[in-house]
Amino acid sequence: MLFCISMLSFGQFKLSPLPFKYNALEPYIDSTTMYIHYNFHHTAYVNNLNKALEKHPEFYKKDILELIQKLNELPADIQTAVRNNGGGFYNHTFFWTMLAPADTADMSIKLEKVLIDNFGSIDTFKAEFEKAALNRFGSGWVWLIKENSGKLRIISTPNQDNPLMSIATVKGKPVLALDVWEHAYYLKYQNKRAAYAKAFWSVVNWPEVEKLIEQ
Ligand code: MN3
């Protein structure tokens, strides 16, 4: 019996642990929101991804990145499920690494210079990012991406799409992300998405952003 149980779970996608405590982002992102976001929303994406792949268990062995980068090569009956749930799984795993305990992870002078070179000033960069968060109609994400040319660009995607997906209209390597689904902020900010986007600056893991830009 034990053997059967372990066989069932073999190779399925799993959540990685949250890299900080639920209350680490207070007061900018509250503990209850983090708890629900990780344990219910993120968990649902990974469970639904695993369920969708039951029909094609060979994909359990793949990297999630490979699945979403080759979305249009997957069997037709799982493309939508992988787009939504594989996207949700990947995006949240990435998002947690973009967050650091409140007011602890400063932007280096070097990163400041990179952002100024790309956007004119830090204020302009932040204003453009916040504007993209506000303008995303419904649910989605805001991204800072590094394009093949090396240029940084702010974009947003609907639902759980991301700029790595084969179906993405603008492609690039994500170096920063903000979840603008209501579940990410509604308990604390209600309809005030702009306030949430502003608060985000106090919990960004800037050293990680810099590392991704440099890679
Ligand atoms: Mn979310």
Boltz pocket constraint, residues with backbone or C-beta under 6 A from the ligand:
constraints:
  - pocket:
      binder: B
      contacts: [[A, 37], [A, 41], [A, 92], [A, 179], [A, 181], [A, 183], [A, 184]]
      max_distance: 6.0
